[in-house]
Amino acid sequence: MVGLGLTVGPLRRPFAAGQPLLAPEDWKGMTFRVFNSPVQADAVRALGATPADLSISFIDQIKEGTLRGAELDIAQYERNGNGPEAGNVTANVVLWPKVFVLALSQKRFDALTPQQQAWVREAAAQAVKASVDAPYEEATAARTLCARGARFHDASPGQLQGLRAKLRPVLDKLAADPTSAQLLGDLQAIAVQHPGPEAPAVPASCAQGVADNGSLGPVPASTSALADGVYRRQVTHDDVAAVGGDRGDHPAGIWTLTVRRGTYEVRCRPVPGPGQVCGGTVEDRPLEVGDLRGTGKIVYFVPDAQRLSWLTGCKLPVSNTLSDHCGPDDPYRVAWAISGDELTLTTVPGSRGGNIGTWRKIA
């Protein structure tokens, strides 16, 4: 083969049917599409899934239910006319870029005249330059996918760390291979200069919920078995930056979730940094209160706007735009698990993402 050039390619992310792929445990036991790459297959196995080498036919297997997810880029998924089929996109996880290799067989290249060889090389050089100079913008395609029913999700800082830990053996294997070690080192040096994940800008409504999951359904009447306690987690500005920056909801702060006799309260105290705003307020007051419903390891958070109004003086009716009105009161559900003094809440179908993360029990 005669190498002619490498062109800039799109960023490949996890696309999934059902629930989004956020944490390592979400990958366990599933079948995930890769394409003609031993390194991709190694990465998918390291994450706990089974790789399936498939081309464009992968979407049919998604529809049939024999395939759960795929590595793909936003523009290609949109161009293919797809929407909710594998429409749960982990926006701030880039598995790898897709780099296009321009090459020609040595036999064919040798059969060309010197002038023809020069034309081929010039065409390749122009293609490489065009790929570098052209704007790379995913937001338009992402908004189109949102309108079709796709949804974009962000992995938490802890989930990102878990994914990196799982993938470390794959990188170590590449680093130990003399044929790939130098290139890997060069790529990692570039990556250090750009540590933040590149997530597309999407409407807030598209960053909530789960694609093609149906409605939330009726909220159970039974009180959740989630144990009483005061749970706390801190989100720093660096954590926010690590998952793509503040999307306007000011999550940086010390969050406290109080669970008591089937009810809950969420507060947030700002931490020093830009704006020093947490949960949209500088005051240490309840941001959300309500009842906990559910069975087993699924808990429904059912906000009570009237109760919040009594506690804080926020105005009714509920509004998403008026700052002096009480906030959203839509129920949502999450999966919960307790290990020692840690409570982990993870997204499930019907969740709008509230309170997701790992909390430490302090009282």
Summary of the structure (lengths in Angstrom):
residues: 363
radius of gyration: 23.7
end to end distance: 65.8
largest distance: 84.3
contacts: 1068
relative contact order: 0.12
helix: 32%
strand: 27%
